[in-house]
Amino acid sequence: MFDTADFMARLKRQTFYDGQICRSQAIPPRVARFGKLENPLDPRLQAELDLHKLGRFYSHQVHAVDLIRRGENVIVSTSSASGKSMCYNIPVMQSALENPRACAIYLFPTKALAQDQFSKIKHLFSPSILKADEFDTFDGDTPGPERPAIRRRARLIITNPDMLHLSMMPNHASWDRVWRNLRYIVVDEAHAYRGVFGSHVSLVLRRLRRLAQSYGANPQFILSSATIDNPQEHALNLTGLPFKVVDDDGSPKGGKDFIFWNPPIIDEVKGTRRSANSESANLFSQLVSEGIRSICFARTRRLSELLANYARDRLSEIAPSYVSRVKTYRAGYLPEERRQLERELSCGALTGVVATNALELGVDIGDLDATVLTGYPGTISSTWQQAGRSGRRETRSLSFLVGLDNPLDQYLMRQPDFFFGRGFENALVNPQNHHILRSHLLCAAWELALTPGDQNFFGETMRQEVAGLIEEGLIRERRGRFYLSPALAYPSGDVNIRSASGDNFSLVDARTGKLLETLDISHAFSQAHLGAIFLHQGEGFLVTEFDLVSKTIKAESTAAAYYTVARDLTDVRILSTGKEKFFGPLRVCLGEVEVSVDIISYKKKVQFTEEVLGEVPLELPTQRFRTVALWFNLPQDGMNRIAAEGLDFAGGIHGAEHAAIGMLPLFAMCDRNDIGGLSTPLHPDTGKAQIFIYDAYPGGVGIAEKGFELVRELWQATLAAITECPCQDGCPSCIQSPKCGNNNKPLDKKAARVLLEGLLACAPAK
């Protein structure tokens, strides 16, 4: 039994301990609550469950299964390791026994999750309920010769939204047996479908409903999700259907000690802290050296490799026998490599693994005792998901959250009550996004001619979008039906559902000609411009050619010890104001804007030391896109005070903008890179000083709306992040931004604080 208190006592005696613990939160254990189903299961299914000691059901499993068997669409939103998969496996297997033709589709956001579920079904339900050829995975790794047999015989298809979009629905005639008999559609890890990806998936699911209906089926939806604040709304937005929510978790928990660990300051004036990476490596290696099975999460693929190397170096000094028992797990590995790592984790052959968020989701990796999170994952929901990978078998566990040097992480390090006392965030999708909807209408028209009645699936804006597509010659009307233009071939192939733009670039290995990735235009310009160092599967590539006409980027593998950061100039023009509210003289608006971005140069920076090696000019065309933004003017009292004290007003609004962008992910389920901003002492559209915060995707995905709704809370958190930061003039923990196109100039920390105090004075707490 892992004694967390004993380990913490030993940890504090280590030479690297310097008072980093800023909160130790004891999460109490929870006993299981069980229930009884309304109607008994088929004896064959009950016997299999009893055989595997799964015959007793937690209360939330009973609630979910009962609702599903009554015909309801259900979303189960409970914690890690609460047995969510049984909530859908039980009714699906029951249906398979009741009707020998019944089919189901399971959708997972990653191939690893699909393979994990395939293994579980094989272990639990085959061949007693499903024969070996009646269920299979169908994804990009499925060999071509095996695909026809799956289409002919499989009753349970385990796949992902990408494969559904690119292959299964465009070629629906070859799947007619499945569509006609489709009983259930399961969407696992539904919280992962948010932002641009979620907006695409919401339209893929609407196309799926439409297609199934054309074959005479009306499948039920079962969604499972981590705990989020708006499960019912999210399920409705994803599918367009009403749902019942199951969120009263009856599963047991062994309790947890959750430690907030802040790297110590090494320069008070600059606010510089010791590297969070070295802190995580020290914690992780200390856990492993004592035989404590642990996982360390890193934000990027390259960082996961580096942290594993750091940990192995330290283990070679303090516990050499454990060096070989630490490995890395991340996207980019071959499927057989990932399966092998999962087996080694599950059986205990590995003591520690460093992973990206590829292991945040529900792949079964056995009993772990501790987790180390290198930086706040971006949402409270993801933080609990990652921390929940330890202590999954009713034993007490330990989790560390190591604070990075940015406003959001440092706010949480100083205000841990915000994290432990706050509810979960809303998952945001926007199926009415103009750019995304029009692309899926073209895909839908390829599958089946559109009709006015399809507004039931695609919403009221469908009519307007179809009219625009007719005007562009992409759709033709005939006898009240809308057909794809013969000039278009296979539109699904042109739609990347993990990107907002269909204007994609191909990144190619210059030496082999192999396609490495496809990138939307914004990421191509900012991350894969000529001279950029681009990371693919943890390996650095130097971009040597950038062809705007063919949209082809060529890159060569490199061992360069520097990385590149693009510099841009951004402008925002107001197109329309949709909503507004007032706090005294302050006007806060939400509306449509046009953003123009010019990438003008890039810097070369040495890894870890951040030393600038030089700046290289770039000549790229201006990117323009329409999106949704919130904007607000500044308090006159604050501006007067800044002038009286001789502070830098432009530096103040610039710093406040940076900090507010850094804090917005506290209130919306998003990443800092999903948001853009602009501050200006005089905006031509308003004649006033303004701060803009906008969704960094064409059409918007709901982030700015959430900021508008909670703007006072956003100001309050932003002021706290700036005020409580110990630096003198501003640092990455408060007002500096790694994305700033102006090299973080000008910035004035005191002026930013004055402006935020003025905003809150105009908007007092209710």
ROTOR-902795 format. One record per residue (C-alpha): y, x, z; residue in three letters. Coordinates in steps of 0.001 Angstrom, whole numbers, padded with zeros to 6 digits, always signed. Each point is the difference from the previous one (the first is absolute). Layout:
YXZAla/...
This chain:
+000000+000000+000000Met/+003395+001375-001063Phe/+002295+000352+003039Asp/+003492-000317-001503Thr/+001803+000761+003280Ala/-001994+003190+000493Asp/+000779+001160-003538Phe/+003727-000692+000421Met/+000055+002049+003206Ala/-001545+002950-001850Arg/+002339-000482-002954Leu/+003068+000386+002207Lys/-001269+003423+001069Arg/-000073+001299-003576Gln/+002573+002622-001014Thr/+001391-002224-002781Phe/+000818-002829+002433Tyr/+003749-000217+000598Asp/+000591-003534+001267Gly/-000694-001677-003349Gln/-001345-003208+001575Ile/+002751-002607-000056Cys/-002231-003028+000638Arg/-003577-000486+001143Ser/-000925-003639-000437Gln/-003240-001308+001474Ala/-001440-002758-002188Ile/-002379-002044+002181Pro/-003575-000759-001065Pro/-000906-003465-001220Arg/-003260-001864+000483Val/-001681-001823-002860Ala/+000295-003754-000406Arg/-002859-001705-001815Phe/-000404-003409-001606Gly/-002523-002269-001693Lys/+000152-001228-003587Leu/+000534-003701-000695Glu/-003059-000070-002242Asn/-002970+002379+000131Pro/-000496+002560-002740Leu/-002964+000101-002338Asp/-002896+001358+002126Pro/-000503+002876-002454Arg/+003598+001146+000425Leu/-000067-000436+003781Gln/-003225+002020+000157Ala/+001596+002901-001898Glu/+003045-000034+002272Leu/-002200-000081+003102Asp/-002074+002873-001370Leu/+003139+002159-000210His/+001301-001215+003393Lys/+002835-001925-001632Leu/-001216-003468+000929Gly/+002679-000639+002639Arg/+003411-000701-001461Phe/+003414+000792+001409Tyr/+002247-003021+000459Ser/+002221+000874-002975His/-003064+000437-002236Gln/-001224-003468+000999Val/+003443-001503-000660His/+000222+001643-003435Ala/-003524-000885-001120Val/+000376-003619+001135Asp/+003276-000386-001934Leu/-001450+001616-003127Ile/-003088-002223+000080Arg/+002340-003013+000224Arg/+001563+001117-003298Gly/+003222+001594+001256Glu/+001644+003138-001371Asn/+000125+002375+002971Val/+001810+003221+000902Ile/-001411+001973+002941Val/+002666+002254+001540Ser/-001498+001996+002876Thr/-000202+003594+001230Ser/-002061+002955-001247Ser/-003762-000228+000585Ala/+000147-003699+000895Ser/-002777-000973-002419Gly/+002185-001529-002702Lys/-002559+000690-002733Ser/-002491-002347+001684Met/+002572-002794-000305Cys/-000487+000038-003762Tyr/-003521+001410-000333Asn/-001549-002828+002024Ile/+001338-002910-002124Pro/-000605+001918-003248Val/-003637+000701+000912Met/-000469-003574+001223Gln/+001306-001215-003354Ser/-002344+002381-001847Ala/-002970-001584+001796Leu/+001197-003582-000527Glu/+000718+000441-003710Asn/-001988+002578-002014Pro/+002776+000098-002631Arg/+002992+000406+002341Ala/+002134+003088-000677Cys/+002697+001855+001926Ala/+002511+002753-000711Ile/+001006+002494+002690Tyr/+003295+001837-000587Leu/+000820+003243+001825Phe/+003111+002175-000433Pro/-002045+003227-000242Thr/-003331+001050-001480Lys/-001023+001534+003342Ala/+000248-003388+001717Leu/-001957-001663-002794Ala/-002793+002575+000282Gln/-000027-000365+003787Asp/-000403-003778-000261Gln/-002702+000377-002648Phe/-001996+002211+002403Ser/+000399-002524+002831Lys/-001162-002916-002138Ile/-002985+002014-001212Lys/-000914+000855+003591His/+000522-003478+001463Leu/-000811-002526-002713Phe/-002198+001553-002666Ser/-002602-000836-001142Pro/-000416-002894+002438Ser/+003030-001941-001275Ile/+001275+001809-003092Leu/-002355+001885-002295Lys/+000930+003546-000964Ala/+001298-001080-003429Asp/+002002-002944+001395Glu/+002840+002072+001469Phe/+001752+003167-001100Asp/+003292+001852-000165Thr/+001917-000278-003254Phe/+002829+002505-000292Asp/+001123+003023-001969Gly/-002922+002035+001370Asp/-002636-002468-001257Thr/-001928+001654-002881Pro/+000398-001802-003321Gly/-003730-000580-000559Pro/-000265-001839+003342Glu/+002833-002452-000643Arg/-001787-002546-002228Pro/-002739-000529+002609Ala/+002629-000633+002697Ile/+001699-002586-002213Arg/-003323-001727-000685Arg/-001540-000121+003457Arg/+002372+000843+002879Ala/+001048-002872+002248Arg/+002226+002120+002229Leu/+002448+002292-001820Ile/+001663+002628+002218Ile/+003068+001304-001783Thr/+003763+000619+000250Asn/+003090-001740-001416Pro/+000454+002725-002621Asp/-003443-000629-001537Met/+000487-003761+000142Leu/+003332+000400-001820His/-001029+002621-002566Leu/-003573-000974-000832Ser/-001510-003138+001479Met/+002690-002576-000821Met/+001010+001271-003468Pro/-003718-000069-000913Asn/-000685-003233+001852His/-002398-001430-002593Ala/-002612+002589+000957Ser/+000289-001095+003652Trp/-000264-003743-000686Asp/-003032-000426+002309Arg/+002000+001418+002928Val/+003120-002100-000655Trp/-001973-003257-000310Arg/-001758+000587+003313Asn/+002795+001738+001906Leu/-000124-001323+003569Arg/+001990+002563+002009Tyr/+002661+002634-000619Ile/+000313+002467+002876Val/+003123+002160+000291Val/-000573+002685+002618Asp/+002774+002048+001654Glu/+002552-002545-001228Ala/+002818+001724+001904His/-000351+002922-002469Ala/+001256-002282-002774Tyr/+003735+000139+000553Arg/+003057+001211-001872Gly/-000449+000668-003714Val/-003794+000311+000190Phe/-000266-003244+001971Gly/+002303-001804-002419Ser/-002221+001033-002909His/-003156-001013+001882Val/+001501-003413+000809Ser/+000263-000658-003737Leu/-003459+001440-000711Val/-001366-002533+002506Leu/+001921-002836-001634Arg/-001450+001007-003372Arg/-003444+000029+001623Leu/+000475-003527+001381Arg/+001151-001220-003420Arg/-002950+001603-001761Leu/-002543-001372+002483Ala/+001477-003480-000379Gln/-000414+000215-003779Ser/-003732+000539+000582Tyr/-000184-002964+002378Gly/+000015+001934+003292Ala/+002308-000365+002988Asn/-000844+002959+002251Pro/+000960+000288+003645Gln/+001990+003024+001132Phe/-000846+002037+003094Ile/+002495+002704+000975Leu/-000351+002593+002742Ser/+002930+002006+001266Ser/+001192+002287+002723Ala/+002284-001747+002444Thr/+003297-000899-001705Ile/+002805-002334+001025Asp/-000272-002422-002939Asn/-003685-000408-000951Pro/+000316-003598-001192Gln/+003115+000681-002076Glu/-001515+003202-001400His/-003216-001758-001032Ala/+002030-002770-001679Leu/+002154+002550-001854Asn/-003052+001967-001133Leu/-001988-002941-001345Thr/+002330-002995-000332Gly/-002328-002049+002237Leu/+000255-001373+003566Pro/-002001+001809+002689Phe/-001298-000396+003517Lys/+000629+003001+002262Val/-002539+001538+002387Val/+001753+002546+002222Asp/-001353-000559+003527Asp/-002069+003195+000250Asp/-003168-000425+002066Gly/-001407+003503-000509Ser/-000338+002477+002891Pro/+002107+003150+000395Lys/-000729+002984+002200Gly/+003629+000727+000815Gly/+002169+002847-001225Lys/+002502+002559+001217Asp/+002737+000156-002626Phe/+002182+003126+000216Ile/+003389+000375-001696Phe/+000340+003749-000574Trp/+003386+001409-001063Asn/+000230+003632-001170Pro/+002428+001925+002240Pro/+003507+000869-001176Ile/+000459+003663-000929Ile/+003706-000222-000998Asp/+002183-002401+002005Glu/+003014+000256-002327Val/-001889-000698-003216Lys/-002511-002305+001679Gly/-002870+002007-001487Thr/-003442-000676+001423Arg/-003266+001877-000071Arg/-002114-000936-003012Ser/-001844-003294+000396Ala/-002737+001471-002201Asn/-000697+002862+002406Ser/+000098-002429+002937Glu/-002596-002232-001669Ser/-002195+002971-000890Ala/+000121+001209+003624Asn/-000925-003426+001383Leu/-002748-000560-002550Phe/-001578+003443+000454Ser/+000114-000379+003795Gln/-001875-003310-000270Leu/-002589+001421-002395Val/-000484+003163+002075Ser/-001203-002207+002862Glu/-002429-001902-002227Gly/+002179-003140-000048Ile/-000586-001774-003321Arg/+003435-000451-001531Ser/+001976-000875-003093Ile/+003437+001391-000858Cys/+002118-002013-002448Phe/+002462+001686-002386Ala/+002550-001645-002301Arg/-000885+001940-003182Thr/-003029+001504-001680Arg/+001363+003542+000117Arg/+000920-000324+003674Leu/-003525-001187+000819Ser/-001400+003194-001498Glu/+002571+002172+001778Leu/-000613-001619+003393Leu/-003748+000497-000359Ala/+000612+003681-000762Asn/+002326+000356+003015Tyr/-002591-001651+002241Ala/-002827+002216-001283Arg/+002139+003109+000563Asp/+000640-001023+003611Arg/-003642-000970+000547Leu/-001098+003430-001221Ser/+001859+001371+003049Glu/-000888-002550+002687Ile/-003333-001567-001149Ala/-001496+001769-003055Pro/-003135-002159-000033Ser/+002098-003051-000934Tyr/+001743+001495-003058Val/-002654-001348-002378Ser/+000096-003432+001652Arg/+003526-000794-001280Val/+000608-001329-003526Lys/+002621-001841-002037Thr/-000299-003543-001378Tyr/+002496-001262-002533Arg/+000419-001762-003322Ala/-000705+002214-003005Gly/-003441+001140+001093Tyr/-002935-000966-002173Leu/-001818-003167+001158Pro/-003112+001937+001030Glu/+002146+002379+002092Glu/+001614-002926+001841Arg/-003351-001703+000619Arg/-001395+003253+001412Gln/+002972+000403+002352Leu/-000356-003612+001164Glu/-003680+000588+000764Arg/+000751+003222+001896Glu/+002646-001782+002050Leu/-002175-002995+000719Ser/-003029+002015+001139Cys/+002025+002473+002092Gly/-000529+003097-002181Ala/+003795+000426-000024Leu/+002052+000231+003178Thr/+003372-000315-001668Gly/+001534-001143-003269Val/+003550+000223-001333Val/+000736-002976-002237Ala/+002708-001774-001917Thr/+000333-003750+000493Asn/-003111-000296-002218Ala/-001865-000288+003327Leu/+002536-002382+001564Glu/-001822-002945-001521Leu/-003366-001251+001145Gly/-002527+002557-001272Val/-002679+000313+002688Asp/+000101+003565+001358Ile/-001848-000531+003279Gly/+001123+000650+003550Asp/+003154+002084+000389Leu/+001693+000821+003297Asp/+003497+001067-001050Ala/+002589-000327-002745Thr/+003042+002170-000757Val/+002699-001585-002185Leu/+002279+002586-001632Thr/+003118-002112-000208Gly/+000594-003732+000260Tyr/-002031-001592-002841Pro/+002934-002231-000950Gly/-001003-003288+001627Thr/-001161-001130+003412Ile/-002998-001618-001695Ser/-001080+003259-001681Ser/+000523+001924+003231Thr/-002426-002246+001860Trp/-002404+000131-002943Gln/-000080+003802+000078Gln/-000128+000190+003792Ala/-002775-002605-000093Gly/-002315+002361-001866Arg/-000911+001437+003412Ser/-001648-002022+002762Gly/-001657-002353-002446Arg/-003133-000483+002116Arg/+001420-001305+003287Glu/+000613+003445+001543Thr/+003359+001232+001265Arg/+001818+002139-002523Ser/+003093+002113-000488Leu/+002703-000125-002684Ser/+003001+002248-000616Phe/+003045-000877-002105Leu/+001830+003241-000845Val/+003658-000581-000891Gly/+001406+001373-003240Leu/+003565+001192-000395Asp/+001461-003208-001445Asn/+002049-002928+001381Pro/-002872-002471+000217Leu/-002477+002288+001773Asp/+002594+001315+002415Gln/+001237-003508+000792Tyr/-003534-000973+000988Leu/-000447+003182+002048Met/+003135-000891+001971Arg/-000643-003763+000011Gln/-003785-000402+000386Pro/+000529-003440+001543Asp/+001134-001180-003430Phe/-003431+000891-001386Phe/-002129-001274+002875Phe/+002087-003120+000576Gly/+000622-001060-003580Arg/-002132-002233-002168Gly/-001372+001025-003367Phe/+001982+000087-003227Glu/+000017-002477-002879Asn/-001977+000938-003118Ala/+002296-000599-002997Leu/-000898-000868-003600Val/+002025-001583-002776Asn/-002106-001755-002675Pro/+003223-001222-001653Gln/+001224+003542-000730Asn/+001275-000278-003585His/-001456+003295-001247His/-003403-000511+001592Ile/-000365-003715-000822Leu/+000790+000375-003705Arg/-002608+002747-000405Ser/-002699-002166+001602His/+000958-003001-002121Leu/-000775+002137-003054Leu/-003354+000964+001554Cys/-000718-003657+000794Ala/+000883-001070-003562Ala/-002514+002552-001333Trp/-002693-001519+002237Glu/+000822-003659-000743Leu/+002939-001646-001730Ala/+002682-000977+002509Leu/+000892-003656+000570Thr/+002858-001673+001897Pro/-002529-000901+002710Gly/-000451+003689+000806Asp/+003189-000239+002045Gln/-002403-001127+002733Asn/-001248+003590+000059Phe/+003034+002073-000974Phe/+002891-001980+001499Gly/+003078-001755-001295Glu/+001518+003145-001547Thr/-002902+000153-002479Met/+001851-002298-002444Arg/+003025+002300-000066Gln/-002153+003122-000400Glu/-002043-001531-002829Val/+003211-000980-001804Ala/+001156+003610+000223Gly/-003323+001293-001310Leu/+000177-002439-002940Ile/+003508+001222-000789Glu/-001286+003596-000011Glu/-002825-000933-002341Gly/-002721+000836+002511Leu/-001268-003583+000373Ile/-000242-002776-002594Arg/-000079-003748+000648Glu/-002382-002309-001846Arg/-000552-003657+000919Arg/+001239+000395+003536Gly/-002092+003103+000713Arg/+001227+003579+000162Phe/-001973+002757-001710Tyr/+000361+003760+000113Leu/+001589+001515-003079Ser/-002581+001605-002334Pro/+002119+003148+000167Ala/-001077+000529+003621Leu/-003421+001442+000750Ala/-001576-000033+003448Tyr/+003152-000270+002167Pro/-001934+000661+003234Ser/-000385+003604-001101Gly/+003786+000394+000057Asp/+000443-001405+003523Val/-000525+002387+002910Asn/-000371-002305+002993Ile/+000988+002779+002399Arg/+003375+000435-001729Ser/+003065-002192-000493Ala/+000711+001151-003543Ser/-002116-000252-003100Gly/+001927+002960-001436Asp/-002575+002607+001009Asn/-000285+003721-000675Phe/-003281+001906-000387Ser/-000365+003192+002051Leu/-002415+002332-001799Val/-001587+003317+000970Asp/+001498+002356-002598Ala/-003081+002226-000034Arg/-002771-002599-000294Thr/+001822-002998-001469Gly/-001432-002158+002794Lys/+002081-002956+001165Leu/+000913+000616+003641Leu/+002068-003090+000853Glu/+002278-002658-001415Thr/+003482-000233+001535Leu/+002672-002643-000248Asp/+003325+001171-001362Ile/+001758+000404+003360Ser/-002756+002197+001429His/-000290+001940-003269Ala/+003734+000810+000012Phe/+000228+000853+003707Ser/-003367+001713+000608Gln/-001318+001240-003345Ala/+003101+001192-001872His/-000014+003316-001828Leu/-000519+002789+002542Gly/-001246-002307+002759Ala/-002933+000865+002242Ile/-002187-003112-000051Phe/-002874-000532+002423Leu/-003191-001514-001401His/-003057-000317+002260Gln/+001456+002663+002276Gly/+000498+002512-002826Glu/+003439+001149-001171Gly/+000913-000347-003694Phe/+003091+001485-001658Leu/+001513-002325-002615Val/+000442+001979-003227Thr/+000757-002781-002524Glu/+001771-003355+000378Phe/+000011-002124-003185Asp/+002142-003140+000225Leu/-001088-001317-003395Val/-003781+000095+000518Ser/+000360-000459+003776Lys/-002271+002976+000541Thr/+000362+002581+002761Ile/-001990+003232-000110Lys/-000627+002097+003091Ala/-001925+003141+000931Glu/-001811+000734+003259Ser/+002078+002300+002204Thr/-000221+001746+003353Ala/+003795+000053+000423Ala/+001046+000166+003651Ala/+003001-002275-000562Tyr/+000535-003677-000694Tyr/+002737-001815-001910Thr/+002478-002701+001012Val/+002010-001914-002606Ala/+003701-000687+000482Arg/+001466-003232-001336Asp/+003223-001961-000288Leu/-000282-003743+000648Thr/+002316-002895-000795Asp/-000366-003685+000959Val/+001748-002918-001706Arg/-000080-003540+001424Ile/-001315-002603-002459Leu/-000164-003071+002248Ser/+000118-000986+003669Thr/-002844-002243+001122Gly/+000586-000228+003756Lys/+002702+001032+002407Glu/+000734-000179+003710Lys/+002939+000963+002145Phe/+000413+001758+003335Phe/+003663-000582+000647Gly/+001804+001927-002762Pro/-003211+001688-001148Leu/-001659-001335-003146Arg/-003711+000732-000588Val/-001374-000873-003442Cys/-003343-000202-001748Leu/-000163-000112-003754Gly/-000960+001517-003328Glu/+001339+003420-000934Val/-000406+002511-002806Glu/-000880+003502+001146Val/+000583+002995-002266Ser/-001522+003365+000877Val/+000700+003368-001642Asp/-002322+002897+000894Ile/+002377+002952-000380Ile/-001881+002998+001462Ser/-002828+001154+002230Tyr/-000350+002486+002827Lys/-002844+002413+000655Lys/-000872+000148+003709Lys/-002435+002317+001769Val/-002791-001914+001726Gln/+000440-000373+003776Phe/+003104+002253+000288Thr/+002006-002335-002312Glu/+001910+003030-001364Glu/+001781-000946-003252Val/-000958+002375-002818Leu/+002378-001467-002541Gly/+001270-003127-001759Glu/-000751-000759-003663Val/+002008-002536-002089Pro/-001795-002837-001843Leu/+000968-002216-002911Glu/-001770-003346+000167Leu/+001147-003450-001164Pro/+001422-002432+002540Thr/-002510-002384+001578Gln/+001252-003544+000525Arg/-001762-002871+001700Phe/+000844-003298+001654Arg/-001119-000578+003549Thr/+000912-001768+003243Val/+002392+001564+002520Ala/+001772-000763+003234Leu/+003512+001313+000493Trp/+002704-000244+002632Phe/+003569+001092+000538Asn/+001132+002133+002944Leu/+001934-000982+003177Pro/+003740+000637-000132Gln/+000107+001093+003646Asp/-002616+002649-000710Gly/+001862+001271-003052Met/+003243+000191+001995Asn/-001722+001982+002742Arg/-001489+002434-002527Ile/+003449+000623-001469Ala/+001559+000445+003447Ala/-002626+002535+001072Glu/+000091+001933-003268Gly/-003619-000706-000873Leu/-001503-000109-003496Asp/-000246-003635-001101Phe/-002082+000755-003122Ala/-002332+002120+002149Gly/-000252-002849+002513Gly/-001062-002702-002452Ile/-002338+002476-001721His/-001686+000837+003312Gly/-000223-003655+001036Ala/-001579-000852-003378Glu/-002625+002763+000356His/-000902-001009+003530Ala/-000190-003712-000840Ala/-002353+000693-002920Ile/-002121+002112+002333Gly/-000209-002833+002544Met/-000613-002970-002314Leu/-003805+000609-000104Pro/-000001-001081+003666Leu/+000719-003530-001190Phe/-001727-000174-003396Ala/-003466+001255-000928Met/+001206+002747-002307Cys/+000469+003727-000409Asp/+003348+001775-000051Arg/-000646+000818-003663Asn/-000077-003737-000776Asp/+003715-000238+000861Ile/+003164+001379-001552Gly/+003601-000048+001106Gly/+003607+000740-000846Leu/+003113+000417+002117Ser/+003493+000107-001450Thr/+003522-000011+001507Pro/+001145-002345-002794Leu/-002342-002070-002139His/+001502-001301-003277Pro/-001706-003407+000285Asp/+001320-000809+003479Thr/+003077+002168+000398Gly/-001338+001079+003408Lys/-002143+002651+001633Ala/-003652-001097-000239Gln/-003487+001005+001004Ile/-002817-001173-002312Phe/-003723-000009+000797Ile/-002261-001029-002865Tyr/-003658-000317-000986Asp/-000829+003080-002067Ala/-002059-002100-002461Tyr/+001151-002137-002920Pro/+000258-003627+001078Gly/-000435+000752+003703Gly/-002987-000687+002241Val/+001643-001596+003055Gly/+001131+003026+002025Ile/+003744-000594-000349Ala/-000521-003666+000930Glu/-001648+001033+003261Lys/+002869+002428+000692Gly/+002541-002773-000655Phe/-001859-002353+002337Glu/-000080+002582+002837Leu/+003150+001973-000783Val/+001329-000063+003561Arg/-003285+001372+001362Glu/+000096+002635-002747Leu/+003512+001090+001049Trp/-001077+000130+003630Gln/-003054+002181-000700Ala/+002039+002248-002305Thr/+002661+000552+002661Leu/-002665+000858+002570Ala/-001618+002508-002396Ala/+003324+001790-000474Ile/+001309-000218+003559Thr/-003180+001173+001701Glu/-000634+002941-002327Cys/+000926+003200+001939Pro/+001383+001915-003009Cys/+003752+000560-000275Gln/+000844-000497-003655Asp/-002916-001890-001510Gly/-003554+001019-000854Cys/-003135-001369-001724Pro/-000736-001987+003173Ser/+003107-002141-000409Cys/+002350+000061-003034Ile/-001423+002540-002455Gln/-002295-001295-002738Ser/-002605+001980-001961Pro/+000710-002275-002995Lys/+003769+000446-000071Cys/+001246+000719-003505Gly/+003206+001531+001384Asn/-001691+002697+002098Asn/+000940-001894+003191Asn/+003724+000518-000594Lys/+002302-001249+001384Pro/-001460-001096+003358Leu/+001781-000711+003272Asp/-002208-001052+002896Lys/+002815-001081+002321Lys/+001658-002089-002720Ala/-003323-001693-000770Ala/-000372-000886+003681Arg/+003543-001408+000140Val/-000638-002218-003037Leu/-003279-001355+001391Leu/+001619-000703+003369Glu/+002681-001923-001894Gly/-002585-001998-001944Leu/-001785-001017+003193Leu/+003287-000855+001726Ala/+000573-002551-002784Cys/-003572-001263+000308Ala/-000702-000289+003737Pro/-003488-000877+001189Ala/-000658-003715+000334Lys/
